[in-house]
Amino acid sequence: MKRLGRFLLSRAPLYTIFIAVGYGRIRHSFDHLPVDPGYEFFEDTYRQGVSALIKTEGGYLDIPRRIIAEIVTLFPIRQTGNVGSLIWLLMVSATAVFVAAMVKRVHPSKVLAIACGACVVLAPSASESQIGNQSVVKWFLILIAIFVVSLPEEHQLSARTTAFLILLSGVSNPITFLAATPFGLSLLQRKLDLKDSRTRLILGAFIIGFVVQLVSWKTTGVGVQKYETRTYSLWPGAGAFWYYNFIIPPLTCAAFVVRSMLPEWSWCPKPSRFILHLSLTGLVLFVVTYVLSGIGDRYFVVPQILAFIVVAVYTVQHFEGTKFVLRAALAVSIAIFCRASVKWYDAGWFLSDGPKWSEQIDQARVTCAADLMQTIKLEQAMGTTDLPCTAILSRS
């Protein structure tokens, strides 16, 4: 416990910095309810209580996100937007600190660790519909699962901690099994032994998470696609945002995967196994989500973060041992990421459009005071939510 306390205290300044950066991104969307998950997600908790934790959405479980709803509904309904935004901010900043700590375990550079952690809250792909959206808990959890599985043997977390983090992601995201890509690669290369207790525990966590989601999906009868419409090619008029996120992350990850399979070159060293694991998983995640659901900004976030991290780690590890052309390419890649982060810093219209939730509730309470039997139409970025005055007043 003392060790954990020292760890948290030492990371407190970095956590504060990441919170400040994250808040800067969501300052316009704070106290707004996005379409996804929308107010209906919290309404499930109001009506069903704790049992809503096991309610499926789109055919799968998302227990961590349901836990957030349980916490949010403990507060007055006026604070739903504020509390939800704050929890998201704390969660993403904690993920950034975790990523920074894991990179620090692999490489001693504090600057590198901070940069890799910062990219979690600065990923250009996140500005469209991920920043401040409570529905994206699952993508940050799968990022954590990818990291704990990708760590080199000498820097791994304990087997129980690793298994817990994998299982936590497993009950939030049905494709968590993709995070096992480095694990499967090591098994194929016989770098892991199935008879080892650690290996079996981690493998068991992946299997349990997958089975739970499979059973949930089968019992609901919902198809594998959550969204009915899917787009597999960039449309006429697609802006730089879509081209950047659809092309840069997979190509970056693919470049490192391909380089690891080629012979040794003095001017371009092979990436470390840690970089290979992150690159391979990022590429697999991008391809599978694309095949299943087409192009979607929500699927860009984790591959984009992994793409920046592998470039940053490789640059620090091998910058002196590479030729000018490769150095320039690495520098340009990092510069593009930084430029894109500035350009798409603010949360997109998907989250910031529409009136603030607290202001709507204040107006609704005034209206309801005149007629308790009314039903109030509350606006969101897209669409509306109808709530009876009795519910609004009783939850205030």
N, C-alpha and C positions, 0 to 999 in steps of 0.2 A: 504493500500500500504506500509506504514511504517513497519507494522508487517511482511509482505512478505519479505521486504528488510532485516529486521533483521534475519529472518529465513534463507534466502539464504546466508547471510554473515556468520552466525554461522556454516553453513554446508560447507563453502568453503574449509577449510583444509581437511575435510573428502572426499569431492568431488575430490580434487587434488590427494589424496592418491589412490582413486579408479581408477582415470584416469591413474596414473603411473602403477598400477598393470595391468590394462587392456591393456595398451600399451606394457607392457612386453610380454603379450600373443600374440599380433598380430604384433610384430616387424618384423617377417619374412613374414607375409602376407599383410603388409601395402603396398598400391599402387598396389594391385592385384585385378583383377575382378574375382570372383568365377563363376562357371557355373550357379549357382542359386543365384541372378537373372540373371547374365550375362549382357553383354553390351546391348542386345536387349531391356532390360528394360528401359535403358536411351534413346535408339533410339526412343522408343515410345514417350517420352517427347519431343525430338527434332522435331519430325514430327507433333505431335498433340498438343503440347503446354499444356495449362491448361486442355483441354478436356481429356487428358490422365488420369487425376485423377479418372475418373469414368470408366476407361477401366478395364474389368475383366481379371483375370488370373486364369486358372483352374476352371473357373465358378464362382468365387467370387471376391468381391471387396477387395482391400487392399489400402485404401486411404492414411493412414500415410506413407506407403512405397513409394507411388507415390509422396507424398509431398517431401520426401527426394530426389527423382529423379529430381523434379523441382528445388530444391536448387542446386544439383550437376551440372546440365546442365547450370547454370548461370556462371560457371567458364569455362576456356578454357578446351578443350577436353583432353589436356595433364594431367590435374589435376583430372580427373574423379576418378581414383583409390585412390588418396590421400584424396580428399574431402569426398568421400564415406566412406572410412575407418575412417576418423576423426569424421564424424557425428555419425557413429555407436558407436565409443568409447565414445563420449560425452553422447549419449543416454543411453547406458548400465550403465555408471557410474552414471548418474542421477537416473536410476532405482534402483541402489544399495543404493544411498543416501535415496531415498524414502522408500525402505524396512527397512533400518536402523531406519529412523524416525518413521515408523509405529510400529516397535518392541519396540522402546523407549517409545511410548505412552502406551504400554501394561505392560512393565516391566521397572523399573528404571535403570537397569544396562546398562551403556554405553558400556562396553566391549561386552556384549551380542548383543547389537544393531549393533555395528561395525562388529562383527563376522557374523551376519546374513546378513548385507549388503554386506560384502566381498564375501560371497558365491555366490552372483549373478554374479560376474566377475570371480569367481574361480570354478564354477560348473564343475566337471570332464567331464560331458557329453557334455559340450559345445565345447571341443577342436576339435571334429571331423569335423563339418561343420558349426558351429554356430558363432565361434569367428571371428569377423570382417565381417560377411556376412550381408549385408544390408537387405536381405530378411527375417531376423528373427525379425523384429520390432514387428510383431504380437504376438510373444511368450512372449516378455517382457511386452507388453501392457496387455495381459491376466493375467500375474503375478500380475500386479498392480491392475487389476479389482478384482482378487481373494482376495487380501489383504484388499481392502476397504470394501468388503462385509463381510469379516471374522472378522473384528474388533469387540470387545465387545461393547455393547450399550453405556457405559460411555466414550468410547474412539473414537467413530465414527467421521468421517469427516462430513461436512455439507451435506445435501441431494443433493444440486445442484452440489457440487464438486464430490460427489460419482457418481451421474448420468452421469455427463460429462465424467468421466474416464471410466465408463462402456460403454458409447456410442462410445467413441474413440476406445476402443478395439473392439466393435461390428462391426465397419466399416472397420476393418482390419482382423478380424478372424471370420469365420462363426461358430466356436464352442465356442464363447464367452459365450453362454448361459450356458455352463458347470460351469462357475464361479458363477452362481446363486445357486449352490448346497447348501451352508450354508443358503442362503436366503430361499430356499425351505424347508430345514430342520426346520428352525425356524417357518415357516408358518404351517407346519404339527404339530409341537409341541405347536402351538398356542402362541408362544412367540412374534409373530408379528401380527398386525391387518391390514387387507386389507383396512379398512376405514381410516387408518392413512395416511396423505398426503405424508410423507417421504416414506412409503412403496410403495405407488402407483407410486411415481415419479421414484423410483429405478426400480421397476418392469416394468414401462413404457419404461425405457432406455434399458432394456434387450429385451423387445418385439420389439421396434423400430429397434434395431441393427439386430435382427434375421430376421425380415420381410424384411429389406433392402437387406440382403444377400440372402434370399430366392427368392425374386423377381429377383435379379441379376442372380442367378443360373438358375432359370426357363427360363429367357429370352435368355440365352446363349445355352441352350440345352446340357450342359456338364454334364457328370455323376458325382456322388458324390465323386469318387476317382480321385485325381489329377494325381497320378502315376499309370501306367498300371500294373507294377509288384509289388507284395506284398509278403513279407516273414513273416510267423507266427511262425517259430521255428528257434532257433539258428542253424546255419549251421556248418558242420565239419570244424574245424580250426578257428572258431570264437575266437578271443582273449579275454583277460581279460576285455578290454574296454566294449565289448558287454555284457558279462556275468554280470559285475558289474552294468551297467546301466539298464539292463533288469530285474535284480532280486532285487537289494538292495532298490531302491526307492519305488516300490509298496509294498514290504514286510514291510518296515518301516512304511509307511502310514497305511497299513492294521493293523499293530500291535497296533497302537494308537486308531484306530477306534474300533477294537475288545475290547481293554481294557476299553474304555468308556462305553461299553454295559454290562460289567461284574460287579459283586458286589464289594463293597469297600474292599480293602485289605490294611492293615497297612504298609506292606513292599513295596507296589507298588501303590501309589496314582493314582486316576483317572486323566487323562489329563484335562486341562482347556478347556473351550468351544472354545477358540481361537485356541488351538492346534487341537481340534477335527475338527473344520471347515477347517483348512489348510490341515489336513491329509485326510479328506474325499474328498475334492476337488482334491487333488493330486492323490488320488486313482482313482476317477471317470475319471479324465482327462487321466490318463495312460490307463485305460481299454478301454475307448471310442476310443481314437486314435489308439490303438492296433487293435480293432475290425474293424475300418474303413480302416486303411491303413497298418496294420502289424507293424513290427519292423522298427523303423527309429530313427536315432540319434537326429533328430530335435524334436521328441516327448519326448525325455528323459529330456530335459533341465529343464522345469518348475517342474515336479515331483521330480527331483533330488534336486533342490533348496528348495522346500517345505519339503522334507524329512530331509534335514540337519537342517533346521530351527526348525522343531517340536522337533527334538532330542535336539538341543541346548537350546531351551526355556524350555523344560521339565526338562532337567538336572539342569539348574540354579534354577528353581522353586522348585524342589523336591529332589535335591541331598542328602540333610541331612536326609530326611525322607524315604530313600530307603535302602534296604539291600545291602550287599556287591556284591552279584551276579548281581543285576540290575545295580549298580553303574559301575561295571566292563563292563557290556554290553554297557552301554551308552558311557563310555570312549573309548571302542574299536570302536564303531560306528563312533565317531568323529575322532578318529585316522585314520580309514580307509579312510574317506572322505578327510582328510588332505593329506594323502599319495597319494591318487588318483589324487588330485589336482596338486601335484608336478609332478607326473608321466605324466599327460596329460595337462601340463601347456601350452605348445606351440600350436598354431593353427595347425590343421592337414594338410596333403598334399592337400586335396581338395581345400584349400584356398591358400596355399603358393607355390604350384607348378607353373611352367611356368614363363616367363619373367615379369618384372614389366611393368605396363601399360604405364607409362610416357616414358620409354626407347623405347617402341615399337612405340609410336607416334612420338618421335624424329626421329627415323630411317625412319618412313613412310613419314615424311615431307621432308627429304632429297631425298627419292626416288621419291616423287611426284613432286619435283622441276624439275626433269628431264623429266617427262612425266605426265601431268595433267590428262590424260584420263585413267590412270591405276586404278585398283581396288586392294586395299591392304588387305592381309589376316593377321589379328591380332590374336595372340594365347591367349588362356586362359588355366586354369588348365586342362580342358577337352574340346576339340573342338576348333573351330576358329570362328572369326567374320569377314565378308567381308565388307569393307567400301570404297567407291569411294574417290579418292583424293580430289575431289571438296568438299566433306563433311568434310574431315580431315582438309583441309586448311581453310575453312570458319569458322570452330569452334575453331581454334587455337588462 
